[in-house]
Amino acid sequence: MLAGKVALVTGAAQGIGLEATRLLLRNGAKVSMLDVNETIGKSSCSSLQKEFSLSDVMFTTVDVTRSEDLVAAFERTKQMFGGLDIVLNNAGICIELKWKKMIDINLVAVIEGTKLGVEHMSTSNGGKGGTIINVASMGGLMGMTFAPVYSASKHGVVGFSRSLRELAQSDGIRVNCICPEFTDTAIVKDGMSGMNEETKARVKNLEFLTPEKVAEGILELVTDTTKAGAVMTVTIKSGIDYYSMLGDPKVTKAEV
Ligand SMILES: NC(=O)c1ccc[n+]([C@@H]2O[C@H](COP(=O)([O-])OP(=O)(O)OC[C@H]3O[C@@H](n4cnc5c(N)ncnc54)[C@H](O)[C@@H]3O)[C@@H](O)[C@H]2O)c1
């Protein structure tokens, strides 16, 4: 389905980014994995090279908040794989005590990654067009009492991504975002440190999504060419679904 396509995935060492990488590879894409965690990133990449092919996946150590490194990683991806068609801005943290850093990773770097994606793929720049998926969260659609800055950063990702739906016409680039609820990955442990005992107990009893399920949603956004500016939700109750802003029929119609 994605043969000949090249994807760049941030935060690809583990969790949702790793499972999205695996699914993109399974569907024939080549994937450039970026992550600040060099040890886990290299080890995940070498497992994927054994599972798929040495020449289909590569890893670069990148802190997404370092603009020059992000710019260089986009260039390297294009040089190694001969193009760029899919950008998944996925790297994120949930540490309220490091709130400025969190906004830099969860929101500023997503904006930067989107801008770089547009620069490289835009048809008005001589590119072939493409798709950009920004990973937000259900916390980007509702408040999170234990993680207000995380929630703010993810609201930012949702608003930013929705606002770019016209790039589909002007630049041949579909920008969408995905809002998963609690998913069984490492980030949850950090998020739990900000919870009071009652919330912790409630969260421990919740059923968590698997990162594989979220990756399925990401693949749907990559392959469904009918949506731009759409906000996908992934929840235990409703599975993969789309969010529409109630009371704004024009936007709702344009989105889904
Ligand atoms: N797990 C959940 O419950 C959940 C729910 C909704 C949204 N999300 C979002 O999904 C995305 C992926 O998170 P996950 O659940 O897979 O967690 P995770 O902790 O397993 O993965 C996050 C990855 O991002 C990387 N990363 C962190 N800071 C980075 C930086 N500065 N530069 C480059 N890489 C960096 C980490 O090293 C890690 O590999 C995040 O944006 C997160 O906010 C997670």
PDBQT file of the ligand as one rigid body, heavy atoms in Angstrom, charges set to zero:
ROOT
HETATM    1  N1  LIG A 301       0.588   6.889  26.117  1.00  0.00    +0.000 N 
HETATM    2  C1  LIG A 301      -0.485   7.656  26.225  1.00  0.00    +0.000 C 
HETATM    3  O1  LIG A 301      -1.339   7.461  27.107  1.00  0.00    +0.000 OA
HETATM    4  C2  LIG A 301      -0.708   8.758  25.224  1.00  0.00    +0.000 A 
HETATM    5  C3  LIG A 301      -2.023   9.223  25.045  1.00  0.00    +0.000 A 
HETATM    6  C4  LIG A 301      -2.222  10.269  24.152  1.00  0.00    +0.000 A 
HETATM    7  C5  LIG A 301      -1.174  10.800  23.440  1.00  0.00    +0.000 A 
HETATM    8  N2  LIG A 301       0.093  10.315  23.635  1.00  0.00    +0.000 N 
HETATM    9  C6  LIG A 301       1.166  10.942  22.859  1.00  0.00    +0.000 C 
HETATM   10  O2  LIG A 301       1.766   9.963  22.030  1.00  0.00    +0.000 OA
HETATM   11  C7  LIG A 301       3.093  10.377  21.714  1.00  0.00    +0.000 C 
HETATM   12  C8  LIG A 301       4.031   9.207  21.897  1.00  0.00    +0.000 C 
HETATM   13  O3  LIG A 301       4.097   8.884  23.266  1.00  0.00    +0.000 OA
HETATM   14  P1  LIG A 301       4.113   7.376  23.807  1.00  0.00    +0.000 P 
HETATM   15  O4  LIG A 301       2.850   7.148  24.506  1.00  0.00    +0.000 OA
HETATM   16  O5  LIG A 301       4.514   6.451  22.739  1.00  0.00    +0.000 OA
HETATM   17  O6  LIG A 301       5.235   7.513  24.936  1.00  0.00    +0.000 OA
HETATM   18  P2  LIG A 301       6.753   6.990  24.992  1.00  0.00    +0.000 P 
HETATM   19  O7  LIG A 301       7.340   7.638  26.172  1.00  0.00    +0.000 OA
HETATM   20  O8  LIG A 301       6.756   5.516  24.890  1.00  0.00    +0.000 OA
HETATM   21  O9  LIG A 301       7.400   7.571  23.642  1.00  0.00    +0.000 OA
HETATM   22  C9  LIG A 301       7.758   8.910  23.486  1.00  0.00    +0.000 C 
HETATM   23  C10 LIG A 301       9.056   8.955  22.703  1.00  0.00    +0.000 C 
HETATM   24  O10 LIG A 301       9.399  10.333  22.474  1.00  0.00    +0.000 OA
HETATM   25  C11 LIG A 301      10.788  10.458  22.673  1.00  0.00    +0.000 C 
HETATM   26  N3  LIG A 301      11.148  11.840  22.988  1.00  0.00    +0.000 N 
HETATM   27  C12 LIG A 301      10.886  12.540  24.121  1.00  0.00    +0.000 A 
HETATM   28  N4  LIG A 301      11.439  13.748  24.073  1.00  0.00    +0.000 NA
HETATM   29  C13 LIG A 301      12.071  13.836  22.877  1.00  0.00    +0.000 A 
HETATM   30  C14 LIG A 301      12.835  14.854  22.252  1.00  0.00    +0.000 A 
HETATM   31  N5  LIG A 301      13.106  16.022  22.850  1.00  0.00    +0.000 N 
HETATM   32  N6  LIG A 301      13.338  14.609  21.015  1.00  0.00    +0.000 NA
HETATM   33  C15 LIG A 301      13.110  13.426  20.392  1.00  0.00    +0.000 A 
HETATM   34  N7  LIG A 301      12.415  12.426  20.958  1.00  0.00    +0.000 NA
HETATM   35  C16 LIG A 301      11.882  12.631  22.185  1.00  0.00    +0.000 A 
HETATM   36  C17 LIG A 301      11.102   9.520  23.839  1.00  0.00    +0.000 C 
HETATM   37  O11 LIG A 301      12.486   9.215  23.923  1.00  0.00    +0.000 OA
HETATM   38  C18 LIG A 301      10.228   8.329  23.482  1.00  0.00    +0.000 C 
HETATM   39  O12 LIG A 301      10.910   7.393  22.692  1.00  0.00    +0.000 OA
HETATM   40  C19 LIG A 301       3.394  11.573  22.623  1.00  0.00    +0.000 C 
HETATM   41  O13 LIG A 301       3.254  12.771  21.887  1.00  0.00    +0.000 OA
HETATM   42  C20 LIG A 301       2.314  11.480  23.689  1.00  0.00    +0.000 C 
HETATM   43  O14 LIG A 301       2.025  12.722  24.262  1.00  0.00    +0.000 OA
HETATM   44  C21 LIG A 301       0.344   9.310  24.493  1.00  0.00    +0.000 A 
ENDROOT
TORSDOF 0
